[in-house]
Amino acid sequence: LTDVYSSSPALGRYFRSAQVVNFSNESSTVFYQLDFSVPPSTEGFMENTMNPDFIRNVLRQNIYDED
């Protein structure tokens, strides 16, 4: 995840770290905490760039690009 987000054109300059919060062998589920450093309030920044769907889609696109 660190490589994905640090090299992202949209999020790379804001990305700081990723760490595993919880891992389950039973369900193969991993919960991550992503840390970003965001600029002072800019209109639409939190609603658009830091939108959880947008952040997930950056990872999703990376996975698709590897296939």
N, C-alpha and C positions, 0 to 999 in steps of 0.2 A: 504493500500500500504506500509505503514511503516513496518508492520510485514513481508510482503512478501519479500521486498528487504533487510531488515536487517537480515533476517534468510537465505537468499540465499547463498549457498556455493560459487557461482561464484561472486556475487556482494556485499555480506554482509559487507565485510571489507572496501569497498569503499563508501557505501551508507551513506548519511548524513541526508537527510530529503525529505519529500514530502508535497506539499501543493496544494490546489485547486486554480487554476488561474481563471477559468470561469466555470459557471454551468448554464445549460439551462433546465428548467422544460419542455419546449415545446418539445424538441427533446430527452430528457434524456441524454444529452451529458455533459461530464465533461472533462475539460482540466486540467492536472496536471503539475506541475513543479517538476522534480526530481533532487535533488542535490547530486552529487558524488564528493568525493575527490580522485583525481587520482594521481598515483605516477609520478615522473619525467618520461619523455618520455622513454618508453620501446618499442622496435620494435614490431609492430603489436598490441599493447595494445588498442589503440584508434580505430583501424580498426576492431578489433575482439570483445574484451570484452565490449567496450563502443559503439558498433554498435547498432543503434536504433532497428534493427530487433531482435538482441540478447536480449536487455532489454525488449522488448515487449514479447518475447517468455518466459522469466522467469515468467512474470505475467500470460501468457496464460497457462503455465504448472501448475502453482499453482491452477488456476481455474479448470483445468482438474482433478488434483489430489483430489480436494474437491468433485467432482461428484462421 
